[in-house]
């Protein structure tokens, strides 16, 4: 089944390419924003004055590689202390759900996010990187919030 899933994943990338996008803001900011699957919200934030007040804004589309990227990024960018998770949840993958489950529960011995309902919540980051994320980062749950003004109020 795993090779079938991999083939479907490759096919989806060819048929429905989804650009991986993030925008750098103020490198001295302690705040990052994750817009989950909301591309319009990502672009609105990236093209607004909010970008001066955040370190980075990006999307999270998968419960595995995407979360791995977030964990690595905060471990390499120690100034980030808060991640605001907003925008529409990724249907089927529930990447935001898995990010919060990771934050609360960590991973098991098989590298699976404990209590995640996502279909493939297996990570490659180290347990020490996850521990840093759990201890040093504050997650703000605004999942499914797409109102720009409400998100801006959390930042500024």
C-alpha positions, 0 to 999 in steps of 0.5 A: 500500500505504501508504494501505491500511496507514493505513486499517488503522491507523485501523480498529484504533484504532477497533475496538481502542483502546489507551490511551497511558499513562504515569505520572510519578514522581520528577522528580529521578530519572535512571531511566525504565522502559518496559514495552513491551506489558505493561499489567499490569506498567505498572500494578503499577510505577505503583502501587508504591513504585518510582514514587518512584525513577523519573522516568516509567514508560510503554509502547512499542507502536510502532516509529515514533511510540512511539520518537519520543515516547521520544527527544523525552522524554529530550531534553526531560528531561535528568535521565533517563540510564537507560531500563530496557526490560522487559515483553513485546515487541509482537508484529509491531512489535518496538518494543523490538528497534527501540529497541535497533537505533536506539540502536546504529545510528541512522537512514539517510537515509530516516529508517529505523532501521538493521537494524530488523526491524520493519515500519515503523521510520521516525522523525520526530525529528532526527538530533541528538535521536537522537545525544543519545539514543545518547550520553547514555542507557543502555538496560538490556535486560530485554525479555520480563522481567515479574517485578516483583521482578527489575525492582525490583532493577534500580531500587532 
